[in-house]
């Protein structure tokens, strides 16, 4: 199992680290355009191997896509990160050109790969990859919902004053501050609906805090977060590599599902060795349906800025 991570910044390096530590991949390749940067990150991570007990081989490369050849899974994290006050949508002009070039180069050397898109605005970048390269739609996946759901569960556990292992919840919709749809109606604490423990006002606050989770961290850190995004990516990669058939909310190209077509947006999917193996239809409340429709309109508006 060979995994390539394009972009050796904080998110890409964290992604490579978590994949290596889980010890399910034989090789992880990190690629970056900055001279020596990926090589340095790879060397630093390899020096953790004996300390953290993993045998995954990690190599770095400066812009040499031949080193990524025959990758089973490729992760695209490259692009400029969010800065304070910047929306994910404002990144589109710069990151579209980067993602288009990177995805084309990856498929040239790994025609049977599965691509996971992390670069923002993620739903639009995932749609761009679909329009750029010739891969089946189940092999192009946008990572957003897995991260947003982790942030949702963090906020739920905080509100419930419960251990996070007791809490389950999911966020669908667009990976943006306004586009996220936290499914409070389905959230549970050890199989009991959280509405049994929390008032409607408190649940609404949990949802609101979840939706600005990325912006909150960007304001505190001065740049995008990296630990949780890296962990989220590693979870998707492991589910595919180990054929786990796990359900994650991921951005996928819809063709009538949830009443939506010709856009990529976060919905629950089953991930296995073939990538997205099934889109799961979850019943939504009227309010959640309305929020999902609004989210889709926002994604389509951003997609309209692409030069396809």
N, C-alpha and C positions, 0 to 999 in steps of 0.2 A: 504494500500500500504506500503510494507516493503522493504527498500533498505539497502543493506549491502555494506560498503566500506572497502576493505582490504588494510591496509596500512594507518597509522595515521600520516605520514609525512606531509610536507607542501601541496603537491598536494591532498592527501586524505582528510586532514582536511578542505582545501578550498572547495573541492567537497561536503563534508558533510555540511559545512556551507551554501553554496549556495542552496543546496537542501532544507535544513531546512527553510531558509529565504523565499523561494518561497511557502512554506506551502502547498504543494500538497501531501506529504507523511505523513503517520501516525507515522512511526518509521524509524529511521536511526540507524543502528548498525555500529560502527567503530571497526575494529579488527586489532591488531598488535602483533608482537612477543615480543616486548620490555615490560617488566613487568610494569604495571600501566600506560603506555603511552597513550593507547587508552582511558582508564578510565578517565585520566586527561583531555585529549582533549574534551571528551564528556561532562564532568562536566563544563569545561570552556564555551563550546558552549551553554549548557543548561542555564547558567547564563546570556546568551544574549537574551533568549527567551522573557522575559518581556520587554526588551529594544527595541528589533527589531520586536516585535509583531507576533511571530510565536508559534504554538502549537505542532509542530513536536517533538516527543519524541526521544532523542538522548542517546544511551547507548554505553559504551565501553567495550571491552573484550580483555583479553590477551590470544590469541591462542585457545579460546574455541569456536569451530565452531558450537556447539549446540545452541549457542546464535543467530546464523544466520539462523536457521531453518525456512523454508517456506518464504524465501525472494523472492519477485517478480522480483527484479533486483539486480544483484551483480556487483560491480565495483572492478576491480583488479588494484591497483596502486602500489602494493608492488614490491620491488626490489631496487637495488642501483641506485641513480640518476646519471646523467651525471656530470662529472667534466670538468673543462676547458681543451680544447684540445682533449677530448674524443668524439668519434663518437657514435651514437646510436648503431651501429653494434658491437662495442667493448664490449657492455654490455651483449651480448648474452650468453656467457659462464656461468655467474653468475645468470642472471635473468631467464633463461630457467628452471632451476631446481626449482626455487621459484614459478614461474607461474604454472608449471605442478602440483606441490604439492597443491597449493592454489585452483586451479580450480577443482581438484579432490575432495578436502574436501568440497568445496562449493556445488557441485552437489550432494554429498552424503547426505547433509542435506536439499537441495532445488532442487529436481530433475526437477522441472518445471520452473526454473528461466531463466532469460535472462542475459547473461554475457557481460559486457562491459570491454574491455581490454585497459588499459592505459600504462602499463609497456613497456619499450623500450628494443630492437627495436620492435615497436608496431605491424607492419604488420606481422613479423615473430612470435611474441608471440601470435597473434591472430590465425595464422595458427597452431601453437603448440596446442592451446586449442582445435581447431577442431580435431586434431589428437589424443588428450588425452582423451576427454570425449565424451559421447554419447548424444549430443543435436542436434536438427535440425539446419541447417546452418543459418536460419534466427534468431536464438536465441544467436548467438555469433557475437559480433560487436566490431570492433576496432575503438577507438577514436583517430583521428589524423587530418583528413580533416576538422573537425569543428574548431579545434584550428588553423590550418594553414590558413583556410579561414578568420578567425577573424583577423589574422595578415596581410593577404593580404588586407582586407578592411581598416585596420589601415593605411597601406602604401599608398593605393589609395587615401584615404581622405587627407593624408598628402600632396601628390603630387598635388591633385586637389585644395587644400586649401578650402575644403568643409566639412560640418558637416558629421560625419560618418553615420548618419541616411539617408543621401542622396545617399549612395554608396552601391552597391551590387557586389559581386564577389565570386568565388569559386576556391578552389584548390583541384585537384584530384591527383592520383598517390601515390607513396610511401611516408611514413612519415619520410623523411630523407632529409638532406641538398641538395643532388644531385637528389633525386627521386621526389620531388614535381613538379607538373605541374600546375602553376597558369593559369587559363583560361582567359587570357587578352582579347581574342576575344569575350567573353561573358560578361565581366565586364561592369557595367553601372553606370551612375549617374542619378538618377531619370528617369530611362528607356532609357536614351540616352547613346549610346556606349561611353566609356571613351576615345576611340581613337579620338572622336570629340574634346576633350579638351587637350589631352596629345600627345606629339610626340612619335614616335616609340622608340626612344632612352630612353625617360623618362619612358615609359611603361616597357621596358626591365630592367631598373634600379629598378623599383617597384617590378618586378618579382624576380630579383636577391636578393633584400633586404628581400623579403618574405621568400625565400628559406633558408636563414641563420638566420631567426628570432630567432630560439631556441638557436643557437650557439652564437648569439650576446648577448642574455640575460645571457647565461651561463658564458660568459666572464665577463660581468658586475657584476653578482651576486655571481659568484663562485660556483653556483649550478644551477639546472634546475629552470625555472620559475614555479609559482604555481597559481597565481590568474587567469590568462586566461585559463590554463588547467582545473582548478577546475570549472570555469564558463562553459567551453565547455562541460565537462562531465554532469553538471547539466542540460544543454540544451537538451542533448540526453535523459537523464533519464526522464525529464519532458515530452518530446515528446512521449515517450513510455507509461509512467504512465497515462498521460491524453489523450492518443489516438489521438494525434494532427495531425497525417498524414503530418508532416513537412518533407521537403527535407533537408538532410544533406549529405555531402560527408563523407562516413564511410568506413573503411576497412572491406571488406566482401569476402567470398570465392566465386570465380568466376568459372563458368562452361560454358565458351564460350562467355560470355558477354565481349564486347570490344576486342574480339578476343583473350581472355586470359583464361587459365584454370589452376586448381590445385595451386592456390596461393591466398593469401588475399592481397588486395590493395584497395586504396581509390577510390570510385566511388560514384556518387550521388544515394542516396536511399531514399525511403519514410519510415519514422519511425512511428509506431503506436503500439497498444497494443500487437501485435504479434512479435514485434521487427522489423526486416527488412521486410516490406510488399511488396516492389517492388524495383527492380534495375532500375534506370532511364537511358535511352540511350540518351546521349547528343552528338550532332554532333561536331566533333573536326576538327580543321584545320590540314593540312598536318604536320605542325611543331609540333602541340600538339600530334598528333598520334605518331610521331617519338619519342617525349619525353616520352610518355606513355610507348612505347615499351622498351625504355632504362630503364625506372624506373622499369618495370616488371622484366627485366633481373637482375637488382640490388637486388630486393627483393628475387628472386629465388636463387641468389648466397648466400645471407645471410641465407635463409632457408636451404641451403645445409650444413650449419654448425651445424644444429640441430642433436641430436642423438635420432632419432625416433624409 
